Amino acid sequence: MADTFSQIYIQIVFAVKGRQSLIQTSWETELYKYITGIIQNRNQKLLAVNGMPDHIHILIGMSTSCCLSDLVREVKKSSNEFINSKGFSKFKFYWQNGFGAFSYHRSDLDRMISYIQNQKEHHSKKSFKEEYLELLKEFRVDFKDEYLFDWIEDIV
């Protein structure tokens, strides 16, 4: 739309089904490039993508023409098919249902990009569960425990 202006920055977080550590360092860069292509083909601006073996973070500049749920659904579905068709995992790969989405101010972007780029260092001090619960509380997102990700330590 010619008269619509926006500045929307969203961090998207989602996990491997069952929070299994299936994303391997040997192919994670290829996965992130593939996800970058999906996001750019949807005319969204990818600012950062990185993660851990059991989850990923994506930071985007979102246009008003985008429906976030549709974008995440496409990223998860297409990347899931990509991983399985390439045979990257010896197990059938699936993303877990749902995702987290958190908005940021433009002044937070450098900090958030650095945070996402340094996931491995960050998670040497804090688990994904701790990180995710902190995000939900920091952003005052109402949630019910039964609708959060399946945490491996809760399953085992």
C-alpha atoms as one frame of an Amber mdcrd trajectory, in Angstrom:
protein
   0.000   0.000   0.000   1.375   3.347  -0.993   0.305   5.136   2.183   1.150
   2.426   4.736   4.346   2.770   6.716   5.665   0.452   9.400   8.724  -0.559
  11.341   8.189  -3.980  12.877  11.007  -6.176  14.183  10.149  -9.676  15.357
  12.243 -12.419  16.921  10.806 -15.843  16.105  11.772 -18.875  18.194  10.813
 -22.472  17.541  12.100 -25.893  18.502  12.726 -29.324  17.073   9.897 -31.734
  17.927  10.473 -33.152  21.390  13.361 -30.696  21.705  15.623 -33.355  20.243
  19.142 -32.155  19.428  18.960 -33.001  15.710  20.371 -29.865  14.063  24.015
 -30.690  13.438  26.819 -28.155  12.992  27.802 -29.910   9.747  24.596 -28.732
   8.016  23.158 -25.913  10.121  24.657 -23.193   7.856  22.945 -24.757   4.843
  19.663 -24.837   6.799  20.009 -21.173   7.777  20.722 -20.195   4.153  17.618
 -22.092   3.068  15.499 -20.328   5.711  16.997 -16.994   4.622  15.820 -17.684
   1.074  12.277 -18.465   2.210  12.057 -15.250   4.211  13.545 -13.090   1.468
  11.266 -14.671  -1.156   8.339 -13.541   1.010   9.722  -9.969   0.832  10.716
  -9.886   4.478  14.086  -8.634   5.737  16.147 -11.273   7.525  18.371  -9.652
  10.156  19.710 -12.777  11.904  19.213 -16.533  12.075  21.052 -18.963  14.332
  20.356 -21.533  16.933  21.249 -24.645  18.786  20.800 -28.330  17.991  17.266
 -28.210  19.445  15.916 -24.771  18.450  16.444 -21.689  16.300  16.035 -17.921
  16.541  15.147 -15.725  13.573  15.063 -11.920  13.656  13.160 -10.239  10.829
  12.080  -6.803   9.736   8.459  -7.539   8.907   6.421  -5.713   6.288   2.728
  -5.021   6.726   1.931  -7.370   3.834   3.138 -10.318   5.901   1.057 -12.595
   8.083   3.513 -13.856  10.701   1.759 -17.188  11.257   1.767 -17.898   7.523
   5.452 -17.020   7.261   6.458 -19.243  10.186   4.278 -22.080   8.866   6.037
 -21.835   5.492   9.515 -21.651   7.045   8.852 -24.687   9.227   7.141 -26.779
   6.536   9.665 -26.017   3.795  12.756 -26.347   5.991  11.387 -29.589   7.440
  11.025 -30.994   3.910  14.479 -29.645   2.998  16.153 -31.358   5.966  14.436
 -34.682   5.298  15.001 -34.629   1.515  18.720 -33.920   2.037  18.994 -36.768
   4.552  20.718 -34.478   7.039  19.301 -36.321  10.042  19.339 -40.086  10.495
  15.966 -39.612  12.217  12.781 -38.215  10.673  12.970 -34.454  11.314   9.999
 -32.388  12.460   9.617 -28.966  14.013   7.486 -28.812  17.144   4.050 -27.210
  16.916   3.884 -23.539  17.772   6.448 -20.763  18.036   7.315 -17.712  20.074
   7.283 -14.224  18.549   8.641 -11.181  20.337   8.741  -7.604  19.053  11.666
  -5.214  19.420  12.405  -1.547  18.996  14.868  -0.436  16.348  17.331   0.585
  19.078  17.438  -3.076  20.245  18.505  -4.514  16.891  22.293  -4.558  17.370
  21.885  -6.230  20.762  19.412  -8.780  19.385  21.514  -9.597  16.323  24.534
 -10.164  18.575  22.425 -12.274  20.938  21.215 -14.493  18.092  24.671 -14.768
  16.507  26.116 -15.875  19.858  23.586 -18.583  20.701  26.150 -21.278  21.415
  27.992 -19.100  23.922  24.725 -17.935  25.473  23.451 -21.483  25.945  26.616
 -22.601  27.691  25.196 -20.618  30.633  21.432 -20.975  30.220  19.146 -23.719
  28.947  16.605 -23.164  26.201  13.810 -23.748  28.708  15.200 -21.034  31.017
  15.681 -18.680  28.070  12.188 -19.253  26.670  10.432 -18.857  30.023  12.392
 -15.623  30.629  11.259 -14.270  27.249   7.628 -15.090  28.003   7.865 -13.403
  31.407   9.859 -10.399  30.129   7.265  -9.759  27.433   4.399 -10.489  29.850
   2.997 -13.206  27.631   0.255 -15.182  29.324   0.813 -18.903  28.876  -0.225
 -22.254  30.255   2.465 -24.814  30.959   0.577 -27.558  29.105   0.771 -25.541
  25.877   4.513 -24.879  26.020   7.009 -26.986  24.113   7.525 -30.577  25.199
  10.689 -30.359  27.253  12.918 -33.441  27.028  13.513 -33.494  30.772   9.722
 -33.573  31.244   9.367 -36.549  28.865  12.245 -38.686  30.123
